[in-house]
Amino acid sequence: MNNVQSYIANVSYMTSLEEMKFYVDKDYLTDLEMFVCCPEELNFTAPKWAVRDDIVFFFHAKTAIQKVRHLRAQIKKSKEKYVDYLEKFDEILKFAELFYEIYGNKIFGVARVSELPQYEENAENIHWRSRIYAKMSDFKFLERPTPLEEFNSFLKLASQTSITPVLGDQFNKLKDIVLKDNDDIGFLKNSVATPVPLRNISEENWIDIAGKYRRRFFLEVQFRKFYVDYLLKILGDQKKFYFERSCYKDGKFVGRPDNYIYISGKYLPVEVKLNNKAFPHLNTQLDKYCNVDTVEIDKNKSVKSGKLHSGYCIIIDVYSVGVYDGSIGRIVPICDLDDINCIDDIKSVKHAIKEILERG
């Protein structure tokens, strides 16, 4: 059995004639057409915390048909403006109506995440706010789609986002419902929800337990509390570290790094992410924490630049530790977290960080 996380991707429909025109002009398949015509090329919106082999259930939104009908009404009002597109618009919307007739308000397919999610600066799906995408593999249409009423007693779809996490027992229940009438989906059949034993994590076992499950944290606060906080107590020269302390340049507030640690006689900012690749302007954010004048390091204590490692910031995600060097504008890799198996490994990371700081 494969331990996985899972989520539902809510697939709706475009909202304007300009979006339809965009697809026609580019000769692109619409999102719905991609599922039918090119499932092997799926590159779909994903949460930052998704990892390879996570299970994705695709759900066709109940409201999609309202958007299709709205587009039909807009075409009637704008025939002259889009006269050269009317035939193609009709073809696209007929397909959408047929798709909804079969799959509306139902889970219609299942796939696996095949690559880590990444931010796509030039993503052209206009009606989506998200720009985080992941490649999918093994997409499978359900022979019998799963209606919402069969699972909404234990799993509510998110209303403000297209992603609904499906965790723990929710996954096992949904999996059983889907497989009841679609028992040929091998990768789903052989998957179980990843158990993350958070209550058992302590100072004595965090490297083993949190280290093993760190990629399964879907909230940054989980990763910070159950992994990074323990790590920082060892990386710093004192166990105490500081949380979200305000930074100032030229007397102006510029931001709050996630943490500060005290190392090699000075304070060093630390930024924590789930997945660095999902943040397009990460360097810009880290630059804000470099070369600051003042940090309110404690309630009644501010430190000036002379007590700060001004040009550097540690960056940690669930995959690695690095040091951002503001003088060159890039992250210097230090360690893959898979290689941290004991306290001595962390001490080696600490030594590597100190070497960079002292060179600076």
N, C-alpha and C positions, 0 to 999 in steps of 0.2 A: 504494500500500500504506500502511496505517496502522500506525505503531509503537505497540505496546501492551504492557502487563504482563497477567498472567493469574493466576488461582487457581482451585482446586477448592473449592467449598462442600459440605461433607459434611452431607447432610440426613438426620437420624435420625427419632425419633418421641418423643412425649410419654411421661412415665414414671409418671404416677399417675392415679387416677380423679378426683381433685380438679381436675387440669388439664383432663380431658375435660369435667367438670362446668362448669368455667369457660367453655369454648368454647360449650357448650350454652346456659348462662345468658345469655351475651352475644350469642348467635346469630351467632357468628363462624364463618368457614370455618377448618378446620385448615390447617396449613402445606401439607400435600400437596394438599388441595382447592384452595388458592389457585393452584397451578400449573395445574390443570385448568380451573378456573372463571374466574379473574381474573388471568391472567398479565400483563395490562397494568397491574396495580396492585401488582406485586411490590415489596416493601420488605424487603430481606433482609440478614441479618448479613454484615458485610464487614470486611476489614482496614483499619486507619487509613490505610495507604499507597495505597489504591485511588484512582484518578482516573477522570474521565469517559472512556468508550469502552474501559476495560479489559474483558477477556473473562472471563466467569464460567462455569465448567463445574459443573453441579449433579450431585452423586453421591448415590445413595440408599444409606445405610449398610447393610452386611451385618448389623449387630446390630439393625436396626429391627424385624425380624420377632420377635426375642426379646422386645422391649418390648411388641409387640402381644399376644403370647401371655401375657406376664405380666399385662397388663391384663385379658385374658379370664379368667385364673385369679382375679384380684382381684374381678372382678364376681361370680363364683360364691360367693365368701366374704362379699360385702357386698350381697347382693340386697335385703335389707330397707332398708338405709340409702339405697340409690339406686333404690328401686323406681320412682320417677317418671321415671327417666332410662334405664332398661334398653333400651327400644326404640331410643332415639337413640344410646346407646352401641354397640349392636349394628350399627346402620347405619354409624356412623363407623369401627368396626373392620373391617367387611366391605370398606369402601372401602380402608382401609389394607392389608388382606391382598391385595386385587386389585392395588393399586399396587405392592406388593412383588413379587408374582408376575411382573409385567412388568418392573419396573425395579430390583429388589433387587440390590445389589452391582454397580451399573452407573452410568455417566454417562447421565443421562436427558434432559438439556436444556442449552442454552447461551443466554446472554444477555449484554448489555452493561451496564456501570455507566453510569447516566445523570446522576447527581448525586453530589457529593462526600459521603463518609460523614460521618455526624453521630451524636453521642451522643443517645440518646432516653431521657430520664429516666423516662417513663411507658410504656416498651415493655412489652407485656403477654404476651410469649412466655415463660411462666413457666420452662420447663425449660432455657432457654438462659442461660448466664452472661454472654455478650456483650450489650452494649447499644449497640454500634456498628452502625448500619444504613445502607444505601445503596439508593436507588431504582434499579430495573432497567428496561431497555427491550428490545424486540425478542426476548422470550423465545421459544425454539423448542424444542419436543419433538423428540428424535431419532427418525427413522423406525426406525432400528436402534440401540438403546442400546448403549453401549460397555462391555463387561464389564471388570472390574478386571484380569483376567489378560492383557488385551491391552496394558496399559501399565505394569504394576507392575514390569517388568524395568528400567525407566529412571526411574520416578517412584513414590516411596513416599508413601502418604497419612500425614499427621501423625496421631499417636496421642493427643496431649494437647489438641488444638484442632480446631475444625471447619474451619479454613482451611489449605489446603496451597498455598503459592506454586508457580506453574508458570512457570519462567523459562528464557530463552535457548533452547537446543536442545530442552529438555523440551517447551516450548510447540510448537515446530515439528513435533516427532514426534507429540505428542498431536493436534494440529490435523489432520495427515495421516490419522491413524487414524480420527478422527471423520468427516472429510469423505469418506472412502472409500465410506461407505454413506449419507452425508447431505450430498450435494454442493450442496444448494440454500440453504445458510446463507451468504449473500453477505458479511455483515460479518466472519464468521470467515475466509472464503476470502481476504478482502482485508486480513488482519492479519498482521503479523510481529512477533516478539519484539523488544522494544526493546533494542538493544545499549548497554550502559553501559560505556564504555572507561575503567574506573577506573585501570588501570595507566598510562594516558597523561596523567593529570591532574597538573599541576605548578603552581608559583607563577606561571609565565608564562601559562598557558592556562586556569586554573580558572574564570574568569568565563565563558568561551565554552563549555567542555565541561561542567563541573559545573552551570553555570547552565542549560544546555540540557536536561540530564537530571535535574535535581534532583527533579522530581516523580516520577521513577521509582525513587528510593531507597525500598526497603521496610523498611530498618532505620535507626533514628535515628542509630546510630553511623556509618553511611555518610554521611549528610547532614552530620553534624558534621565528620567527618574530611576530606571532599572538597569541602566548600563553606564551612561556618561557620568552621572554623579559619582559613582564608585571609581570610575577611571580617573577623574580629575583629582580625587583625594590622593592618588598615587603619583600622578604626573606633576603636581605642584610640590614645592618644597615645604609646604605646610598643608595639613588636611583641610583647613578651612578654605573654601572658595566662595566666590561672590556671584550673585544672580542678578542679571539684567540691570547693570549699573549704567547710569547716564553719562554720555561722553559729550565734550564741548570743544569746538574749534573757534577761535576768535570770539569767544564768549557766546557762541550760538550752539544750541543743542543739535547734535548730528545723529544720535541713535543710541540704542542699547544692545550691545552684544549679549548673547545668552549668558555668558559667564566671564569672570576674570579669575585667573589663578596667580599665585605668587611663585616665581621661579627665577633662579639666578639673580636674586636681589631686586627684581622689579616685577611689576604687574603685566600680565599678558592676556589679551582678550581671546575668547573662545566662542566660535559660532557653531551651532549644531543644526544639521539638516537630516532628513530621512534619505534623500537621494540628491546629491549635488547636481547631477545631470538634468534634474527637473527645474533648476533655477537658472534662467537665461542671463540674469544680470548679477550673478553671485559676486564676481570680482568688484563690481561697482559698490555693492553693499559692504564688502570687506574693506574696500578703500576708505569708507567712512570711519572705520575703527582704527585706521592707521594714522600716525602723526597728529593725534589729538593733543590739545593743550591741558585739559583737565578731565579727570574722571571722579565722580562721586562714589568712591569705592565702598563707603559705609555710611551709615545714617548721619554721623557727625564728622566724617572724614573725607576730604578731597585730596587727590594726589596730582601732582603736576607732571609735565612731560619727562622730567629728569628721573622719575621713578616708574616710567612706563617703557616697555619694549615697543617703542613708537611705530616702527615700520612693519610690525608682524601681527598675525592673527592665526591662532590654531583653528582649523576647520575639520569637523568630524561628521561623517555620515555613517550609515549602517554598514558601509563597505570598507572605510579607510580612515586614517588620520593623515592630515597634511598640514603644512605651514604656509599660509599666504604671505608672500614677500612683496610688500608694497612697492619696493624699489624697482622690481621687474614686472609687477602686475600679473603674477601667476602663482599657482599653488605648487609647492614643492612636496611631492609625495614622501611620506615617512614610513607608513606601515599599513598593510592590509590587515583588517581586524581578524581575519581567519587565522593569522599567524600569532595572535595573542592567546596563549593557552595557560599562562601562569604569571605571577607577579614579576618574575625576572624578565619576561618579555616586555612588560610595561616599563620596567626600568631601562631597558634598551631603547624604547621609544623616547623616553624622557631624555636620555643621553643624546640621542640624535637631534632632538629639539634644541637642547642646550648648545650643541655645536653650531647650529644655525644662528641662534641668538648671539652667541659670543663672536662669531665671524662678523656679524653686522656691527 
